[in-house]
Amino acid sequence: MESAKSNDTPKEAIFRLFDDKPPSGLSFLDFPEKPLPPPPPCLEFLPSEVSADVKCSMEPVNVAGITLLKGRVSTEEVFALSNSDLVPGKYEGGLKLWEGSLDLIAALSSEMQNGRLSFTGKRVLELGCGHGLPGIFACQKAAAAVHFQDFNAEVLRCLTIPNVTANIKENPQYLSADVKEGGISTESETRFFSGDWGEVHSILDQAAGYDVILMAETVYSISALPNLYKLIKKCLSSPHGVVYMAAKKYYFGVGGGSRRFLSLVEKDGILASSLVAEVADGSSNVREVWRLQLNEFTVQSSA
Ligand SMILES: C[S@@+](CC[C@H](N)C(=O)[O-])C[C@H]1O[C@@H](n2cnc3c(N)ncnc32)[C@H](O)[C@@H]1O
């Protein structure tokens, strides 16, 4: 796989999204976003297109009483970047497992227990998937289809596909009774799409629509929010589609956050939002999980 040269990456372009304190006296307005390089092409990958060049070792991760397997790959090996969370427009952080993914799985599990959510037979899209653990959780809970999207093709080929294979194909003992016992007789259809949110709708199955859209730690960059929101509106099935978003309330140093994204949603007035979980465990700034769905007015006027 072709990898980027490390000297392409000026140090100041690397953002650390886990900073838990704002730089003193500064706000996001002090960090104007730089023009980005043109986005990579939109591509679909088959599971057989898994990378043969990069070593991916599996390790368990526990969340809400569930054990999932996650791969570990070197950012240096894949992108020739050492130790960076992300480089905007080039590598968007998908090789690392972010806290929001685990918050999202815990919230989905509790929504299922409370009878507010079922994945059985549903079509699911995970946006900005990286490791793809929330999407894998949906596969385990008998989703009919789970489509994984990431900015970087390398992330899908080196990490997401191996994670799906390890959790679903090689460890079927983790599949829920619905899948194993034939409530839903077949495995979820899994597909893998790379590309920018401004363009990737052209290859996603938006005509069929998605019943559930999942995303974790995707709302950090202010400039990406409008495209992300437009993509959600294009892909969400009507009238019952639902979005679960996990994010930090505010990303210091870059200015995005759950509240910034929700202000966009609110202004548009199509989706209604409700807070599902708040995590303030002291390990980073406050994190949240939100549920979004078409509001009653939108549903009535389109009926
Ligand atoms: C911080 S990572 C989070 C990864 C994963 N969801 C997690 O929580 O571990 C942000 C993800 O959003 C995606 N992303 C960011 N900007 C994007 C853009 N403009 N277009 C498409 N995907 C983007 C990247 O693919 C990346 O995997």
The ligand as an SDF file (V2000), in Angstrom:
LIG
                    3D

 27 29  0  0  0  0  0  0  0  0999 V2000
  -12.0420   10.5440   15.5110 C   0  0  0  0  0  0  0  0  0  0  0  0
  -12.3220    9.3040   14.3170 S   0  0  0  0  0  0  0  0  0  0  0  0
  -13.5470    8.2880   15.1330 C   0  0  0  0  0  0  0  0  0  0  0  0
  -13.4670    6.8550   14.7040 C   0  0  0  0  0  0  0  0  0  0  0  0
  -14.4640    5.9130   15.3840 C   0  0  0  0  0  0  0  0  0  0  0  0
  -15.8330    6.2860   15.0910 N   0  0  0  0  0  0  0  0  0  0  0  0
  -14.2570    5.8550   16.8680 C   0  0  0  0  0  0  0  0  0  0  0  0
  -15.0370    6.4970   17.6040 O   0  0  0  0  0  0  0  0  0  0  0  0
  -13.3450    5.1630   17.3280 O   0  0  0  0  0  0  0  0  0  0  0  0
  -13.3120   10.2130   13.1350 C   0  0  0  0  0  0  0  0  0  0  0  0
  -13.8360    9.3750   11.9960 C   0  0  0  0  0  0  0  0  0  0  0  0
  -14.6670   10.2210   11.1780 O   0  0  0  0  0  0  0  0  0  0  0  0
  -14.3700   10.0270    9.8090 C   0  0  0  0  0  0  0  0  0  0  0  0
  -14.3370   11.3200    9.1160 N   0  0  0  0  0  0  0  0  0  0  0  0
  -13.8810   12.4950    9.5880 C   0  0  0  0  0  0  0  0  0  0  0  0
  -14.0330   13.4760    8.6860 N   0  0  0  0  0  0  0  0  0  0  0  0
  -14.6090   12.9030    7.6110 C   0  0  0  0  0  0  0  0  0  0  0  0
  -15.0330   13.3990    6.3480 C   0  0  0  0  0  0  0  0  0  0  0  0
  -14.8940   14.6920    6.0200 N   0  0  0  0  0  0  0  0  0  0  0  0
  -15.5900   12.5520    5.4780 N   0  0  0  0  0  0  0  0  0  0  0  0
  -15.7420   11.2430    5.8000 C   0  0  0  0  0  0  0  0  0  0  0  0
  -15.3710   10.7030    6.9780 N   0  0  0  0  0  0  0  0  0  0  0  0
  -14.7980   11.5360    7.8720 C   0  0  0  0  0  0  0  0  0  0  0  0
  -13.0470    9.3390    9.7040 C   0  0  0  0  0  0  0  0  0  0  0  0
  -13.2250    8.2840    8.8560 O   0  0  0  0  0  0  0  0  0  0  0  0
  -12.7310    8.8530   11.1260 C   0  0  0  0  0  0  0  0  0  0  0  0
  -12.7050    7.4700   11.1940 O   0  0  0  0  0  0  0  0  0  0  0  0
  1  2  1  0
  2  3  1  0
  2 10  1  0
  3  4  1  0
  4  5  1  0
  5  6  1  0
  5  7  1  0
  7  8  2  0
  7  9  1  0
 10 11  1  0
 11 12  1  0
 11 26  1  0
 12 13  1  0
 13 14  1  0
 13 24  1  0
 14 15  1  0
 14 23  1  0
 15 16  2  0
 16 17  1  0
 17 18  1  0
 17 23  2  0
 18 19  1  0
 18 20  2  0
 20 21  1  0
 21 22  2  0
 22 23  1  0
 24 25  1  0
 24 26  1  0
 26 27  1  0
M  CHG  2   2   1   9  -1
M  END
$$$$
